[in-house]
C-alpha cells in the first residue's frame, strides 16, 4: 500500500476489495482520503469508485463488514453509502460529466477510471489507490498529484477556466484548501478564478457559506479571506466585508485599512479559540466602520457609534449568508455591540458601577468578549501592545473583584416582576417595567446593595414617587 493505514482502515479496505473481487468489479480508493493520508491528516470519509454498479458493491461490502448491513443508496445518482465505527464509506461507479451553462448539476454517464479522475477538482484529489488483487495498494496518479502535494500546489486536472465554469463551487473549494492546508493556488488556476468569478452566482448561498465557514475555521483564516478578496469572489458573496478595504487620506491624515486589520484580528483570535461564532464576531466587529466614517477638522477620521450600527447589521448579514438567526446571531451581535466597552474602561478612572454594567451586559459572554478585545490589538509597536494588554489585565482584575462582591454576571434581581405586581397590586404594564429598570439601575450604579431587603425598601420609595394618575394607570 502506497499510504500508511491504521489496522482497522486496512481491514476495511481489504474487505471492500474482497467484495469487489467476488462481483468481478474493479475498484479504487480515491479522493480526499488518499490526499489526507499522504498529508498525515485525520480523515473519516472513504470514497470508493468502481467500474460497475456502485450500489451493488456497497451492498456486498456491507454484508462482509456489518452484522446488520444497512446501505443508503440513491438510484438516480448511482451512489451508495454506509457507516461503520465512525467511518463514512461512499461508493459510486466511475463516470464522466458534462455541464450546462446555468447549472452546476452535471449530465452523468458511465466512464473509465481515467474519466473519473479527470472530472475531479484538483490534482491532489484525483489520485487513486487500487483495491484489486492484481495490483492492490498501487497508486494511480495521472496528473502528478503527489508532486503537487509535495510542493503545496493546487492545480486542476483539466483547463482551469473550464473546471471552474462547470462547477463554480470549485473556486471556493480552491481557496478553502489553500487556507486549510497552507497551499498555493497555481497562477493559471487563480487567474481562471478571477475570470470566472461571476459564475459563483449560480451556486446556492448555503453551499457558499459552508465553504466560507471552513475558511473561517482554518488555521490561518486570513489567508482564505485575502484570496477571496483578491479573486473578486468576496465582493460578490460578502460585499460588506470588502467595503472595509482601503485607507483614505485628507490633509495628510489617514486611517488604517480596516479590511486587513479585521483579518489580523481574526488570525489573532483563531490562535485562542475554535468557536466559529467567536471568530465571526472578530470578522464583524468593525463591519460598520465604512457606514460611520467621518473626517473631523482638527481631529481626523472618526467611526463614532460603529459598534451600535454594526450590531444592527449583524442580523442582516446572517440572513444574507443563511447563517443561523437564533442564538449564534444574538451571541455575535452582543459581542459586536460590546467590543469597545472594555477598551473604554482602560481610558478612565474605572468605577465599580462601570464594571458592574460590563459584567451585567456581557453575562456568559464576558470571557469571550475579553478574548475579542485582546485580539483587537494589532499595533506593530510592541510597547503599545504591552501597554494595552496590561490595561486589559487591570480591567479583568477589577472585574474579578467586583464580581466577587456583587455577583453581577447572569444577575437576577432580588425582587422580580411577579413580586412587584403582587406587592403594589399592579397588572403587567409600563409601571412594572419602570420599577424593574429603576431597581436594576440602582444596584448596577451602587445606589443600593444587591440584597433583597434594600431592594424592597428602594422599590417602596420609588413606587410612592410614581404614584400619580399616570403612574398608576395600570393599577388594578
C-alpha positions, 0 to 999 in steps of 0.5 A: 500500500502506497499510504500508511493505514491504521489496522482497522482502515486496512481491514476495511479496505481489504474487505471492500476489495474482497467484495469487489473481487467476488462481483468481478468489479474493479475498484479504487480508493480515491479522493480526499482520503488518499490526499489526507493520508499522504498529508498525515491528516485525520480523515473519516470519509472513504470514497470508493469508485468502481467500474460497475454498479456502485450500489451493488458493491456497497451492498456486498461490502456491507454484508462482509463488514456489518452484522446488520448491513444497512446501505443508503443508496440513491438510484438516480445518482448511482451512489451508495453509502454506509457507516461503520465505527465512525467511518463514512464509506461512499461508493459510486461507479466511475463516470464522466460529466458534462455541464450546462451553462446555468447549472452546476448539476452535471449530465452523468454517464458511465466512464473509465477510471481515467474519466473519473479522475479527470472530472475531479477538482484538483490534482491532489484529489484525483489520485487513486489507490487500487483495491484489486488483487492484481495490483492492490495498494498501487497508486494511480496518479495521472496528473502528478498529484503527489508532486503537487502535494509535495510542493503545496500546489493546487492545480486542476486536472483539466483547463482551469477556466473550464473546471471552474465554469462547470462547477463554480463551487470549485473556486471556493473549494480552491481557496478553502484548501489553500487556507486549510492546508497552507497551499498555493493556488497555481497562477493559471488556476487563480487567474481562471478564478478571477475570470470566472468569478461571476459564475459563483452566482449560480451556486446556492448561498448555503453551499457558499457559506459552508465553504466560507465557514471552513475558511473561517475555521482554518488555521490561518483564516486570513489567508482564505479571506485575502484570496477571496478578496483578491479573486473578486469572489468576496465582493460578490458573496460578502460585499460588506466585508470588502467595503472595509478595504482601503485607507483614505487620506485628507490633509495628510491624515489617514486611517488604517485599512480596516479590511486587513486589520479585521483579518489580523484580528481574526488570525489573532483570535483563531490562535485562542479559540475554535468557536466559529461564532467567536471568530465571526464576531472578530470578522464583524466587529468593525463591519460598520466602520465604512457606514460611520466614517467621518473626517473631523477638522482638527481631529481626523477620521472618526467611526463614532457609534460603529459598534451600535450600527454594526450590531444592527447589521449583524442580523442582516448579514446572517440572513444574507449568508443563511447563517443561523438567526437564533442564538449564534446571531444574538451571541455575535451581535452582543459581542459586536455591540460590546467590543469597545466597552472594555477598551473604554474602561482602560481610558478612565478612572474605572468605577465599580458601577462601570464594571458592574454594567460590563459584567451585567451586559456581557453575562456568559459572554464576558470571557469571550468578549475579553478574548475579542478585545485582546485580539483587537490589538494589532499595533506593530509597536510592541510597547503599545501592545504591552501597554494595552494588554496590561490595561486589559489585565487591570480591567479583568482584575477589577472585574474579578473583584467586583464580581466577587462582591456583587455577583453581577454576571447572569444577575437576577434581581432580588425582587422580580416582576411577579413580586412587584405586581403582587406587592403594589397590586399592579397588572403587567404594564409600563409601571412594572417595567419602570420599577424593574429598570429603576431597581436594576439601575440602582444596584448596577450604579451602587445606589443600593446593595444587591440584597433583597431587603434594600431592594424592597425598601428602594422599590417602596420609595420609588413606587410612592414617587410614581404614584400619580394618575399616570403612574398608576394607570395600570393599577388594578 
